[in-house]
């Protein structure tokens, strides 16, 4: 299950509050209390995050289209188990300059 959430994270990875608007961003709470999430894509705070929280890969790609978030999975064909592998931010400015002119 991939969650796409127009919200952010009210706490950092240690559980400390990092949001000035309690109740508006609930990503930490969602991941802490809902089992079965395989990836979490968020926005709203415009932070640049590519990490894991509760062993779930998380992405928040900043603002104004500066970055694209990428989460890679390895799926076992034998038992259909998802092995979470990587979350990363890819800078749009690093793309092929010829692509921008097409």
C-alpha positions in Angstrom: 0.0 0.0 0.0 1.4 3.4 -1.0 0.0 6.4 0.8 0.0 9.7 -1.0 -0.8 12.4 1.6 -1.1 16.2 1.1 0.2 16.7 4.6 3.6 16.5 6.3 5.3 15.3 9.5 4.5 16.8 12.9 7.5 15.0 14.5 11.0 14.2 13.5 12.4 10.7 13.3 13.1 10.8 17.1 9.5 11.6 17.9 10.2 15.3 18.8 7.7 17.9 17.6 8.9 19.9 14.7 5.7 21.5 13.5 4.2 24.8 14.5 0.6 23.8 13.5 -0.4 20.8 15.6 -3.1 18.7 13.9 -2.4 20.0 10.4 0.4 17.5 9.6 -0.1 13.9 10.7 2.4 11.8 8.7 4.3 10.6 11.8 1.0 9.6 13.5 -0.3 7.8 10.4 2.9 5.8 10.1 3.1 5.0 13.8 -0.5 3.7 14.0 -1.4 2.2 10.6 0.2 -1.1 9.7 0.8 -2.3 6.1 2.0 0.9 4.6 4.8 0.1 2.1 5.7 3.7 1.0 4.6 7.2 2.1 4.6 10.2 -0.3 3.9 13.5 1.3 3.8 17.2 0.6 2.4 20.4 2.2 5.5 21.4 4.3 7.7 21.7 1.2 10.6 20.0 3.0 13.2 17.9 1.2 12.9 14.5 2.8 14.1 11.1 1.4 14.3 8.8 4.4 12.6 6.1 6.4 10.2 6.4 9.3 9.1 3.2 11.2 11.0 1.3 8.5 8.8 2.8 5.7 10.4 4.8 2.9 9.2 8.4 2.9 9.4 11.2 0.4 8.7 14.9 0.5 10.2 16.5 -2.6 10.5 20.2 -1.6 8.6 22.8 -3.6 8.3 24.4 -7.0 9.2 21.2 -8.8 12.9 21.3 -7.8 13.0 17.6 -7.0 11.3 14.4 -8.0 10.9 11.8 -5.3 11.7 8.2 -6.1 11.0 5.1 -4.0 12.4 1.8 -5.3 11.1 -1.6 -4.4 12.3 -5.2 -4.9 9.4 -7.6 -5.0 9.9 -11.3 -4.6 8.1 -13.2 -7.4 8.0 -16.3 -5.2 6.0 -15.0 -2.2 5.1 -11.4 -3.4 6.9 -9.9 -0.5 8.0 -6.3 -0.9 11.6 -5.5 0.2 11.8 -1.8 0.7 15.1 -0.6 -0.8 15.6 3.1 -1.4 14.1 6.5 -1.3 15.8 9.4 -2.9 15.3 12.9 -4.3 16.3 13.6 -7.8 17.1 17.2 -8.7 15.4 18.4 -11.8 18.3 20.7 -12.5 20.5 17.6 -12.9 18.4 16.4 -15.9 19.5 16.4 -19.5 19.5 20.0 -20.7 18.3 18.9 -24.1 15.2 17.4 -22.4 14.2 20.9 -21.2 14.1 22.2 -24.8 11.8 19.4 -26.1 
